[in-house]
Amino acid sequence: MEKNERLAINEIIEDLNKVHNNIGKETTKYYSNVLSDEEIEDAMNNIDGSKIKLAKIIEKLAELSNK
């Protein structure tokens, strides 16, 4: 595996960890507390942002696997 490919994979792993941690944080917050409507909306927006980031990570991984 080339150095650039290893760096790309490391970047993908870091991004996946960030997404995983964010979703975990938001779902824990949601399930462990009685949240206001605003807090629920904020949590859902954060999860939606994580879904978008996850889609981009998957695209990067697909590009890398096609090389």
N, CA, C and O atoms as a Tripos MOL2 file, in Angstrom:
@<TRIPOS>MOLECULE
protein
  268   267    67     0     0
PROTEIN
NO_CHARGES

@<TRIPOS>ATOM
      1 N           0.8440   -1.1710    0.0000 N.3       1 MET1
      2 CA          0.0000    0.0000    0.0000 C.3       1 MET1
      3 C           0.8920    1.2380    0.0000 C.2       1 MET1
      4 O           1.8590    1.3150    0.7580 O.2       1 MET1
      5 N           0.5660    2.1860   -0.8400 N.am      2 GLU2
      6 CA          1.3610    3.4060   -0.9410 C.3       2 GLU2
      7 C           1.1090    4.3210    0.2570 C.2       2 GLU2
      8 O           0.0960    4.2190    0.9500 O.2       2 GLU2
      9 N           2.0710    5.2180    0.4700 N.am      3 LYS3
     10 CA          1.9800    6.1400    1.5960 C.3       3 LYS3
     11 C           0.7110    6.9920    1.5070 C.2       3 LYS3
     12 O           0.0300    7.1970    2.5120 O.2       3 LYS3
     13 N           0.3880    7.4930    0.3000 N.am      4 ASN4
     14 CA         -0.8100    8.3240    0.1400 C.3       4 ASN4
     15 C          -2.0760    7.5470    0.4810 C.2       4 ASN4
     16 O          -3.0070    8.0970    1.0710 O.2       4 ASN4
     17 N          -2.1090    6.2750    0.1130 N.am      5 GLU5
     18 CA         -3.2730    5.4470    0.4310 C.3       5 GLU5
     19 C          -3.3900    5.2370    1.9370 C.2       5 GLU5
     20 O          -4.4900    5.2860    2.4880 O.2       5 GLU5
     21 N          -2.2680    5.0060    2.6000 N.am      6 ARG6
     22 CA         -2.2960    4.8420    4.0620 C.3       6 ARG6
     23 C          -2.7770    6.1180    4.7420 C.2       6 ARG6
     24 O          -3.5620    6.0670    5.6900 O.2       6 ARG6
     25 N          -2.3010    7.2620    4.2530 N.am      7 LEU7
     26 CA         -2.7490    8.5310    4.8250 C.3       7 LEU7
     27 C          -4.2400    8.7370    4.6060 C.2       7 LEU7
     28 O          -4.9440    9.2100    5.4980 O.2       7 LEU7
     29 N          -4.7200    8.3810    3.4190 N.am      8 ALA8
     30 CA         -6.1470    8.5120    3.1290 C.3       8 ALA8
     31 C          -6.9680    7.6050    4.0340 C.2       8 ALA8
     32 O          -8.0160    8.0120    4.5370 O.2       8 ALA8
     33 N          -6.5030    6.3890    4.2420 N.am      9 ILE9
     34 CA         -7.2180    5.4630    5.1210 C.3       9 ILE9
     35 C          -7.2080    5.9720    6.5570 C.2       9 ILE9
     36 O          -8.2240    5.8840    7.2460 O.2       9 ILE9
     37 N          -6.0850    6.5000    7.0170 N.am     10 ASN10
     38 CA         -6.0180    7.0600    8.3700 C.3      10 ASN10
     39 C          -6.9910    8.2250    8.5340 C.2      10 ASN10
     40 O          -7.6330    8.3620    9.5750 O.2      10 ASN10
     41 N          -7.0970    9.0600    7.5060 N.am     11 GLU11
     42 CA         -8.0250   10.1880    7.5460 C.3      11 GLU11
     43 C          -9.4710    9.6820    7.6160 C.2      11 GLU11
     44 O         -10.2890   10.2220    8.3610 O.2      11 GLU11
     45 N          -9.7710    8.6570    6.8430 N.am     12 ILE12
     46 CA        -11.1190    8.0800    6.8650 C.3      12 ILE12
     47 C         -11.4330    7.5110    8.2410 C.2      12 ILE12
     48 O         -12.5350    7.6980    8.7570 O.2      12 ILE12
     49 N         -10.4800    6.8270    8.8270 N.am     13 ILE13
     50 CA        -10.6930    6.2500   10.1640 C.3      13 ILE13
     51 C         -10.9420    7.3470   11.1870 C.2      13 ILE13
     52 O         -11.8310    7.2180   12.0280 O.2      13 ILE13
     53 N         -10.1700    8.4210   11.1270 N.am     14 GLU14
     54 CA        -10.3790    9.5450   12.0450 C.3      14 GLU14
     55 C         -11.7710   10.1370   11.8720 C.2      14 GLU14
     56 O         -12.4650   10.4140   12.8500 O.2      14 GLU14
     57 N         -12.1740   10.3290   10.6080 N.am     15 ASP15
     58 CA        -13.4940   10.8950   10.3370 C.3      15 ASP15
     59 C         -14.6050    9.9720   10.8330 C.2      15 ASP15
     60 O         -15.5960   10.4370   11.3960 O.2      15 ASP15
     61 N         -14.4430    8.6760   10.6260 N.am     16 LEU16
     62 CA        -15.4450    7.7210   11.1080 C.3      16 LEU16
     63 C         -15.5420    7.7520   12.6310 C.2      16 LEU16
     64 O         -16.6390    7.6750   13.1840 O.2      16 LEU16
     65 N         -14.4130    7.8620   13.3040 N.am     17 ASN17
     66 CA        -14.4330    7.9610   14.7690 C.3      17 ASN17
     67 C         -15.1550    9.2180   15.2360 C.2      17 ASN17
     68 O         -15.9050    9.1790   16.2110 O.2      17 ASN17
     69 N         -14.9320   10.3310   14.5450 N.am     18 LYS18
     70 CA        -15.6180   11.5770   14.8990 C.3      18 LYS18
     71 C         -17.1260   11.4320   14.7340 C.2      18 LYS18
     72 O         -17.8960   11.8470   15.6000 O.2      18 LYS18
     73 N         -17.5400   10.8400   13.6130 N.am     19 VAL19
     74 CA        -18.9690   10.6410   13.3720 C.3      19 VAL19
     75 C         -19.5580    9.7210   14.4370 C.2      19 VAL19
     76 O         -20.6200   10.0040   14.9930 O.2      19 VAL19
     77 N         -18.8760    8.6380   14.7140 N.am     20 HIS20
     78 CA        -19.3480    7.6820   15.7240 C.3      20 HIS20
     79 C         -19.4960    8.3590   17.0780 C.2      20 HIS20
     80 O         -20.5120    8.1880   17.7510 O.2      20 HIS20
     81 N         -18.5000    9.1190   17.4760 N.am     21 ASN21
     82 CA        -18.5490    9.8000   18.7690 C.3      21 ASN21
     83 C         -19.6760   10.8260   18.8300 C.2      21 ASN21
     84 O         -20.3510   10.9500   19.8520 O.2      21 ASN21
     85 N         -19.8800   11.5590   17.7390 N.am     22 ASN22
     86 CA        -20.9290   12.5780   17.7090 C.3      22 ASN22
     87 C         -22.3080   11.9300   17.8120 C.2      22 ASN22
     88 O         -23.1580   12.3900   18.5750 O.2      22 ASN22
     89 N         -22.5270   10.8760   17.0550 N.am     23 ILE23
     90 CA        -23.8250   10.2010   17.1140 C.3      23 ILE23
     91 C         -24.0460    9.6070   18.5050 C.2      23 ILE23
     92 O         -25.1450    9.6870   19.0530 O.2      23 ILE23
     93 N         -23.0070    9.0170   19.0640 N.am     24 GLY24
     94 CA        -23.1210    8.4650   20.4100 C.3      24 GLY24
     95 C         -23.4580    9.5280   21.4330 C.2      24 GLY24
     96 O         -24.3000    9.3140   22.3050 O.2      24 GLY24
     97 N         -22.8030   10.6720   21.3290 N.am     25 LYS25
     98 CA        -23.0450   11.7800   22.2600 C.3      25 LYS25
     99 C         -24.4890   12.2790   22.1470 C.2      25 LYS25
    100 O         -25.1620   12.5030   23.1530 O.2      25 LYS25
    101 N         -24.9460   12.4460   20.9160 N.am     26 GLU26
    102 CA        -26.2890   12.9810   20.7130 C.3      26 GLU26
    103 C         -27.3620   11.9850   21.1410 C.2      26 GLU26
    104 O         -28.3600   12.3780   21.7450 O.2      26 GLU26
    105 N         -27.1750   10.7210   20.8420 N.am     27 THR27
    106 CA        -28.1880    9.7390   21.2350 C.3      27 THR27
    107 C         -28.2030    9.5390   22.7460 C.2      27 THR27
    108 O         -29.2650    9.3450   23.3370 O.2      27 THR27
    109 N         -27.0370    9.5850   23.3690 N.am     28 THR28
    110 CA        -26.9840    9.4770   24.8270 C.3      28 THR28
    111 C         -27.7130   10.6520   25.4640 C.2      28 THR28
    112 O         -28.4770   10.4800   26.4130 O.2      28 THR28
    113 N         -27.4720   11.8320   24.9400 N.am     29 LYS29
    114 CA        -28.1370   13.0330   25.4440 C.3      29 LYS29
    115 C         -29.6530   12.8920   25.2890 C.2      29 LYS29
    116 O         -30.4170   13.2390   26.1900 O.2      29 LYS29
    117 N         -30.0670   12.3850   24.1470 N.am     30 TYR30
    118 CA        -31.4930   12.2460   23.8610 C.3      30 TYR30
    119 C         -32.1590   11.2400   24.7940 C.2      30 TYR30
    120 O         -33.2390   11.5030   25.3230 O.2      30 TYR30
    121 N         -31.5210   10.0930   24.9980 N.am     31 TYR31
    122 CA        -32.1460    9.0310   25.7860 C.3      31 TYR31
    123 C         -31.9870    9.2040   27.2940 C.2      31 TYR31
    124 O         -32.7500    8.6180   28.0620 O.2      31 TYR31
    125 N         -31.0230    9.9890   27.7250 N.am     32 SER32
    126 CA        -30.7790   10.0840   29.1610 C.3      32 SER32
    127 C         -31.4520   11.2820   29.8170 C.2      32 SER32
    128 O         -31.4070   11.4200   31.0390 O.2      32 SER32
    129 N         -32.0660   12.1370   29.0370 N.am     33 ASN33
    130 CA        -32.6680   13.3480   29.6040 C.3      33 ASN33
    131 C         -34.0420   13.6010   28.9940 C.2      33 ASN33
    132 O         -34.3930   13.0800   27.9350 O.2      33 ASN33
    133 N         -34.7900   14.4120   29.7020 N.am     34 VAL34
    134 CA        -36.0150   14.9490   29.1260 C.3      34 VAL34
    135 C         -35.6090   16.2610   28.4750 C.2      34 VAL34
    136 O         -35.2510   17.2220   29.1550 O.2      34 VAL34
    137 N         -35.6710   16.2880   27.1590 N.am     35 LEU35
    138 CA        -35.1630   17.4390   26.4270 C.3      35 LEU35
    139 C         -36.2940   18.3490   25.9740 C.2      35 LEU35
    140 O         -37.4200   17.9110   25.7410 O.2      35 LEU35
    141 N         -35.9630   19.6210   25.8580 N.am     36 SER36
    142 CA        -36.9170   20.5680   25.3000 C.3      36 SER36
    143 C         -36.9780   20.3570   23.7880 C.2      36 SER36
    144 O         -36.1390   19.6600   23.2170 O.2      36 SER36
    145 N         -37.9540   20.9520   23.1580 N.am     37 ASP37
    146 CA        -38.0770   20.8370   21.7060 C.3      37 ASP37
    147 C         -36.8300   21.3770   21.0070 C.2      37 ASP37
    148 O         -36.3750   20.8150   20.0100 O.2      37 ASP37
    149 N         -36.2850   22.4660   21.5360 N.am     38 GLU38
    150 CA        -35.0790   23.0640   20.9410 C.3      38 GLU38
    151 C         -33.8850   22.1150   21.0530 C.2      38 GLU38
    152 O         -33.1100   21.9740   20.1060 O.2      38 GLU38
    153 N         -33.7390   21.4730   22.1980 N.am     39 GLU39
    154 CA        -32.6360   20.5280   22.3930 C.3      39 GLU39
    155 C         -32.7730   19.3150   21.4790 C.2      39 GLU39
    156 O         -31.7810   18.8080   20.9560 O.2      39 GLU39
    157 N         -34.0040   18.8540   21.2910 N.am     40 ILE40
    158 CA        -34.2330   17.7320   20.3720 C.3      40 ILE40
    159 C         -33.8860   18.1520   18.9530 C.2      40 ILE40
    160 O         -33.2580   17.3930   18.2150 O.2      40 ILE40
    161 N         -34.2880   19.3450   18.5710 N.am     41 GLU41
    162 CA        -33.9720   19.8450   17.2280 C.3      41 GLU41
    163 C         -32.4610   19.9660   17.0300 C.2      41 GLU41
    164 O         -31.9410   19.6030   15.9750 O.2      41 GLU41
    165 N         -31.7570   20.4740   18.0410 N.am     42 ASP42
    166 CA        -30.3000   20.5740   17.9540 C.3      42 ASP42
    167 C         -29.6530   19.1990   17.7980 C.2      42 ASP42
    168 O         -28.7430   19.0160   16.9890 O.2      42 ASP42
    169 N         -30.1380   18.2340   18.5850 N.am     43 ALA43
    170 CA        -29.5940   16.8720   18.5050 C.3      43 ALA43
    171 C         -29.8400   16.2880   17.1160 C.2      43 ALA43
    172 O         -28.9490   15.6690   16.5330 O.2      43 ALA43
    173 N         -31.0360   16.4810   16.5920 N.am     44 MET44
    174 CA        -31.3580   15.9390   15.2650 C.3      44 MET44
    175 C         -30.5090   16.6180   14.1890 C.2      44 MET44
    176 O         -30.0640   15.9580   13.2500 O.2      44 MET44
    177 N         -30.2840   17.9070   14.3110 N.am     45 ASN45
    178 CA        -29.4310   18.6110   13.3460 C.3      45 ASN45
    179 C         -28.0040   18.0780   13.3940 C.2      45 ASN45
    180 O         -27.3640   17.9130   12.3550 O.2      45 ASN45
    181 N         -27.5050   17.8090   14.5970 N.am     46 ASN46
    182 CA        -26.1590   17.2500   14.7260 C.3      46 ASN46
    183 C         -26.0820   15.8580   14.1180 C.2      46 ASN46
    184 O         -25.1000   15.5150   13.4600 O.2      46 ASN46
    185 N         -27.1150   15.0630   14.3370 N.am     47 ILE47
    186 CA        -27.1400   13.7180   13.7490 C.3      47 ILE47
    187 C         -27.2450   13.8070   12.2330 C.2      47 ILE47
    188 O         -26.5820   13.0490   11.5260 O.2      47 ILE47
    189 N         -28.0670   14.7190   11.7210 N.am     48 ASP48
    190 CA        -28.1670   14.9060   10.2680 C.3      48 ASP48
    191 C         -26.8220   15.3140    9.6880 C.2      48 ASP48
    192 O         -26.4310   14.8300    8.6260 O.2      48 ASP48
    193 N         -26.1130   16.2000   10.3740 N.am     49 GLY49
    194 CA        -24.7770   16.6030    9.9220 C.3      49 GLY49
    195 C         -23.8260   15.4220    9.9050 C.2      49 GLY49
    196 O         -22.9920   15.3020    9.0070 O.2      49 GLY49
    197 N         -23.9490   14.5550   10.8860 N.am     50 SER50
    198 CA        -23.1000   13.3560   10.9300 C.3      50 SER50
    199 C         -23.4330   12.4170    9.7780 C.2      50 SER50
    200 O         -22.5390   11.7870    9.2130 O.2      50 SER50
    201 N         -24.7050   12.3190    9.4280 N.am     51 LYS51
    202 CA        -25.0970   11.4680    8.3000 C.3      51 LYS51
    203 C         -24.4970   11.9880    6.9980 C.2      51 LYS51
    204 O         -24.0480   11.2010    6.1640 O.2      51 LYS51
    205 N         -24.4870   13.2900    6.8230 N.am     52 ILE52
    206 CA        -23.8950   13.8910    5.6160 C.3      52 ILE52
    207 C         -22.3980   13.6150    5.5810 C.2      52 ILE52
    208 O         -21.8500   13.2340    4.5470 O.2      52 ILE52
    209 N         -21.7440   13.8120    6.7220 N.am     53 LYS53
    210 CA        -20.3050   13.5530    6.7970 C.3      53 LYS53
    211 C         -20.0200   12.0820    6.5250 C.2      53 LYS53
    212 O         -19.0540   11.7550    5.8350 O.2      53 LYS53
    213 N         -20.8440   11.2000    7.0560 N.am     54 LEU54
    214 CA        -20.6700    9.7740    6.8400 C.3      54 LEU54
    215 C         -20.7950    9.4200    5.3600 C.2      54 LEU54
    216 O         -20.0410    8.5880    4.8560 O.2      54 LEU54
    217 N         -21.7300   10.0380    4.6690 N.am     55 ALA55
    218 CA        -21.8850    9.7950    3.2270 C.3      55 ALA55
    219 C         -20.6270   10.2150    2.4730 C.2      55 ALA55
    220 O         -20.2060    9.5240    1.5450 O.2      55 ALA55
    221 N         -20.0260   11.3310    2.8550 N.am     56 LYS56
    222 CA        -18.7940   11.7960    2.2110 C.3      56 LYS56
    223 C         -17.6420   10.8330    2.4990 C.2      56 LYS56
    224 O         -16.8180   10.5690    1.6250 O.2      56 LYS56
    225 N         -17.5880   10.3160    3.7120 N.am     57 ILE57
    226 CA        -16.5370    9.3630    4.0710 C.3      57 ILE57
    227 C         -16.6850    8.0980    3.2300 C.2      57 ILE57
    228 O         -15.6950    7.5520    2.7430 O.2      57 ILE57
    229 N         -17.9040    7.6420    3.0650 N.am     58 ILE58
    230 CA        -18.1510    6.4450    2.2650 C.3      58 ILE58
    231 C         -17.7200    6.6750    0.8240 C.2      58 ILE58
    232 O         -17.1490    5.7810    0.1990 O.2      58 ILE58
    233 N         -17.9870    7.8670    0.2890 N.am     59 GLU59
    234 CA        -17.5380    8.1970   -1.0690 C.3      59 GLU59
    235 C         -16.0180    8.1250   -1.1770 C.2      59 GLU59
    236 O         -15.4860    7.5550   -2.1310 O.2      59 GLU59
    237 N         -15.3140    8.7060   -0.1930 N.am     60 LYS60
    238 CA        -13.8450    8.6650   -0.1960 C.3      60 LYS60
    239 C         -13.3400    7.2310   -0.1610 C.2      60 LYS60
    240 O         -12.4090    6.8660   -0.8780 O.2      60 LYS60
    241 N         -13.9680    6.4300    0.6810 N.am     61 LEU61
    242 CA        -13.5630    5.0340    0.8090 C.3      61 LEU61
    243 C         -13.8150    4.2730   -0.4870 C.2      61 LEU61
    244 O         -13.0000    3.4390   -0.8830 O.2      61 LEU61
    245 N         -14.9220    4.5470   -1.1440 N.am     62 ALA62
    246 CA        -15.2190    3.9000   -2.4230 C.3      62 ALA62
    247 C         -14.2050    4.2950   -3.4840 C.2      62 ALA62
    248 O         -13.7480    3.4490   -4.2530 O.2      62 ALA62
    249 N         -13.8510    5.5700   -3.5290 N.am     63 GLU63
    250 CA        -12.8270    6.0260   -4.4830 C.3      63 GLU63
    251 C         -11.5000    5.3360   -4.2280 C.2      63 GLU63
    252 O         -10.8240    4.9020   -5.1610 O.2      63 GLU63
    253 N         -11.1320    5.2370   -2.9620 N.am     64 LEU64
    254 CA         -9.8660    4.6070   -2.6010 C.3      64 LEU64
    255 C          -9.8790    3.1290   -2.9710 C.2      64 LEU64
    256 O          -8.8660    2.6000   -3.4270 O.2      64 LEU64
    257 N         -10.9870    2.4710   -2.7840 N.am     65 SER65
    258 CA        -11.0450    1.0310   -3.0920 C.3      65 SER65
    259 C         -11.0380    0.7710   -4.5910 C.2      65 SER65
    260 O         -10.7140   -0.3350   -5.0220 O.2      65 SER65
    261 N         -11.3900    1.7740   -5.3940 N.am     66 ASN66
    262 CA        -11.3930    1.6030   -6.8440 C.3      66 ASN66
    263 C         -10.0260    1.8560   -7.4760 C.2      66 ASN66
    264 O          -9.8630    1.6690   -8.6820 O.2      66 ASN66
    265 N          -9.0550    2.2740   -6.6910 N.am     67 LYS67
    266 CA         -7.7240    2.5620   -7.2290 C.3      67 LYS67
    267 C          -6.9540    1.2830   -7.4560 C.2      67 LYS67
    268 O          -5.8090    1.3230   -7.9070 O.2      67 LYS67
@<TRIPOS>BOND
     1     1     2 1
     2     2     3 1
     3     3     4 2
     4     3     5 am
     5     5     6 1
     6     6     7 1
     7     7     8 2
     8     7     9 am
     9     9    10 1
    10    10    11 1
    11    11    12 2
    12    11    13 am
    13    13    14 1
    14    14    15 1
    15    15    16 2
    16    15    17 am
    17    17    18 1
    18    18    19 1
    19    19    20 2
    20    19    21 am
    21    21    22 1
    22    22    23 1
    23    23    24 2
    24    23    25 am
    25    25    26 1
    26    26    27 1
    27    27    28 2
    28    27    29 am
    29    29    30 1
    30    30    31 1
    31    31    32 2
    32    31    33 am
    33    33    34 1
    34    34    35 1
    35    35    36 2
    36    35    37 am
    37    37    38 1
    38    38    39 1
    39    39    40 2
    40    39    41 am
    41    41    42 1
    42    42    43 1
    43    43    44 2
    44    43    45 am
    45    45    46 1
    46    46    47 1
    47    47    48 2
    48    47    49 am
    49    49    50 1
    50    50    51 1
    51    51    52 2
    52    51    53 am
    53    53    54 1
    54    54    55 1
    55    55    56 2
    56    55    57 am
    57    57    58 1
    58    58    59 1
    59    59    60 2
    60    59    61 am
    61    61    62 1
    62    62    63 1
    63    63    64 2
    64    63    65 am
    65    65    66 1
    66    66    67 1
    67    67    68 2
    68    67    69 am
    69    69    70 1
    70    70    71 1
    71    71    72 2
    72    71    73 am
    73    73    74 1
    74    74    75 1
    75    75    76 2
    76    75    77 am
    77    77    78 1
    78    78    79 1
    79    79    80 2
    80    79    81 am
    81    81    82 1
    82    82    83 1
    83    83    84 2
    84    83    85 am
    85    85    86 1
    86    86    87 1
    87    87    88 2
    88    87    89 am
    89    89    90 1
    90    90    91 1
    91    91    92 2
    92    91    93 am
    93    93    94 1
    94    94    95 1
    95    95    96 2
    96    95    97 am
    97    97    98 1
    98    98    99 1
    99    99   100 2
   100    99   101 am
   101   101   102 1
   102   102   103 1
   103   103   104 2
   104   103   105 am
   105   105   106 1
   106   106   107 1
   107   107   108 2
   108   107   109 am
   109   109   110 1
   110   110   111 1
   111   111   112 2
   112   111   113 am
   113   113   114 1
   114   114   115 1
   115   115   116 2
   116   115   117 am
   117   117   118 1
   118   118   119 1
   119   119   120 2
   120   119   121 am
   121   121   122 1
   122   122   123 1
   123   123   124 2
   124   123   125 am
   125   125   126 1
   126   126   127 1
   127   127   128 2
   128   127   129 am
   129   129   130 1
   130   130   131 1
   131   131   132 2
   132   131   133 am
   133   133   134 1
   134   134   135 1
   135   135   136 2
   136   135   137 am
   137   137   138 1
   138   138   139 1
   139   139   140 2
   140   139   141 am
   141   141   142 1
   142   142   143 1
   143   143   144 2
   144   143   145 am
   145   145   146 1
   146   146   147 1
   147   147   148 2
   148   147   149 am
   149   149   150 1
   150   150   151 1
   151   151   152 2
   152   151   153 am
   153   153   154 1
   154   154   155 1
   155   155   156 2
   156   155   157 am
   157   157   158 1
   158   158   159 1
   159   159   160 2
   160   159   161 am
   161   161   162 1
   162   162   163 1
   163   163   164 2
   164   163   165 am
   165   165   166 1
   166   166   167 1
   167   167   168 2
   168   167   169 am
   169   169   170 1
   170   170   171 1
   171   171   172 2
   172   171   173 am
   173   173   174 1
   174   174   175 1
   175   175   176 2
   176   175   177 am
   177   177   178 1
   178   178   179 1
   179   179   180 2
   180   179   181 am
   181   181   182 1
   182   182   183 1
   183   183   184 2
   184   183   185 am
   185   185   186 1
   186   186   187 1
   187   187   188 2
   188   187   189 am
   189   189   190 1
   190   190   191 1
   191   191   192 2
   192   191   193 am
   193   193   194 1
   194   194   195 1
   195   195   196 2
   196   195   197 am
   197   197   198 1
   198   198   199 1
   199   199   200 2
   200   199   201 am
   201   201   202 1
   202   202   203 1
   203   203   204 2
   204   203   205 am
   205   205   206 1
   206   206   207 1
   207   207   208 2
   208   207   209 am
   209   209   210 1
   210   210   211 1
   211   211   212 2
   212   211   213 am
   213   213   214 1
   214   214   215 1
   215   215   216 2
   216   215   217 am
   217   217   218 1
   218   218   219 1
   219   219   220 2
   220   219   221 am
   221   221   222 1
   222   222   223 1
   223   223   224 2
   224   223   225 am
   225   225   226 1
   226   226   227 1
   227   227   228 2
   228   227   229 am
   229   229   230 1
   230   230   231 1
   231   231   232 2
   232   231   233 am
   233   233   234 1
   234   234   235 1
   235   235   236 2
   236   235   237 am
   237   237   238 1
   238   238   239 1
   239   239   240 2
   240   239   241 am
   241   241   242 1
   242   242   243 1
   243   243   244 2
   244   243   245 am
   245   245   246 1
   246   246   247 1
   247   247   248 2
   248   247   249 am
   249   249   250 1
   250   250   251 1
   251   251   252 2
   252   251   253 am
   253   253   254 1
   254   254   255 1
   255   255   256 2
   256   255   257 am
   257   257   258 1
   258   258   259 1
   259   259   260 2
   260   259   261 am
   261   261   262 1
   262   262   263 1
   263   263   264 2
   264   263   265 am
   265   265   266 1
   266   266   267 1
   267   267   268 2
@<TRIPOS>SUBSTRUCTURE
     1 MET1         2 RESIDUE 1 A MET
     2 GLU2         6 RESIDUE 1 A GLU
     3 LYS3        10 RESIDUE 1 A LYS
     4 ASN4        14 RESIDUE 1 A ASN
     5 GLU5        18 RESIDUE 1 A GLU
     6 ARG6        22 RESIDUE 1 A ARG
     7 LEU7        26 RESIDUE 1 A LEU
     8 ALA8        30 RESIDUE 1 A ALA
     9 ILE9        34 RESIDUE 1 A ILE
    10 ASN10       38 RESIDUE 1 A ASN
    11 GLU11       42 RESIDUE 1 A GLU
    12 ILE12       46 RESIDUE 1 A ILE
    13 ILE13       50 RESIDUE 1 A ILE
    14 GLU14       54 RESIDUE 1 A GLU
    15 ASP15       58 RESIDUE 1 A ASP
    16 LEU16       62 RESIDUE 1 A LEU
    17 ASN17       66 RESIDUE 1 A ASN
    18 LYS18       70 RESIDUE 1 A LYS
    19 VAL19       74 RESIDUE 1 A VAL
    20 HIS20       78 RESIDUE 1 A HIS
    21 ASN21       82 RESIDUE 1 A ASN
    22 ASN22       86 RESIDUE 1 A ASN
    23 ILE23       90 RESIDUE 1 A ILE
    24 GLY24       94 RESIDUE 1 A GLY
    25 LYS25       98 RESIDUE 1 A LYS
    26 GLU26      102 RESIDUE 1 A GLU
    27 THR27      106 RESIDUE 1 A THR
    28 THR28      110 RESIDUE 1 A THR
    29 LYS29      114 RESIDUE 1 A LYS
    30 TYR30      118 RESIDUE 1 A TYR
    31 TYR31      122 RESIDUE 1 A TYR
    32 SER32      126 RESIDUE 1 A SER
    33 ASN33      130 RESIDUE 1 A ASN
    34 VAL34      134 RESIDUE 1 A VAL
    35 LEU35      138 RESIDUE 1 A LEU
    36 SER36      142 RESIDUE 1 A SER
    37 ASP37      146 RESIDUE 1 A ASP
    38 GLU38      150 RESIDUE 1 A GLU
    39 GLU39      154 RESIDUE 1 A GLU
    40 ILE40      158 RESIDUE 1 A ILE
    41 GLU41      162 RESIDUE 1 A GLU
    42 ASP42      166 RESIDUE 1 A ASP
    43 ALA43      170 RESIDUE 1 A ALA
    44 MET44      174 RESIDUE 1 A MET
    45 ASN45      178 RESIDUE 1 A ASN
    46 ASN46      182 RESIDUE 1 A ASN
    47 ILE47      186 RESIDUE 1 A ILE
    48 ASP48      190 RESIDUE 1 A ASP
    49 GLY49      194 RESIDUE 1 A GLY
    50 SER50      198 RESIDUE 1 A SER
    51 LYS51      202 RESIDUE 1 A LYS
    52 ILE52      206 RESIDUE 1 A ILE
    53 LYS53      210 RESIDUE 1 A LYS
    54 LEU54      214 RESIDUE 1 A LEU
    55 ALA55      218 RESIDUE 1 A ALA
    56 LYS56      222 RESIDUE 1 A LYS
    57 ILE57      226 RESIDUE 1 A ILE
    58 ILE58      230 RESIDUE 1 A ILE
    59 GLU59      234 RESIDUE 1 A GLU
    60 LYS60      238 RESIDUE 1 A LYS
    61 LEU61      242 RESIDUE 1 A LEU
    62 ALA62      246 RESIDUE 1 A ALA
    63 GLU63      250 RESIDUE 1 A GLU
    64 LEU64      254 RESIDUE 1 A LEU
    65 SER65      258 RESIDUE 1 A SER
    66 ASN66      262 RESIDUE 1 A ASN
    67 LYS67      266 RESIDUE 1 A LYS
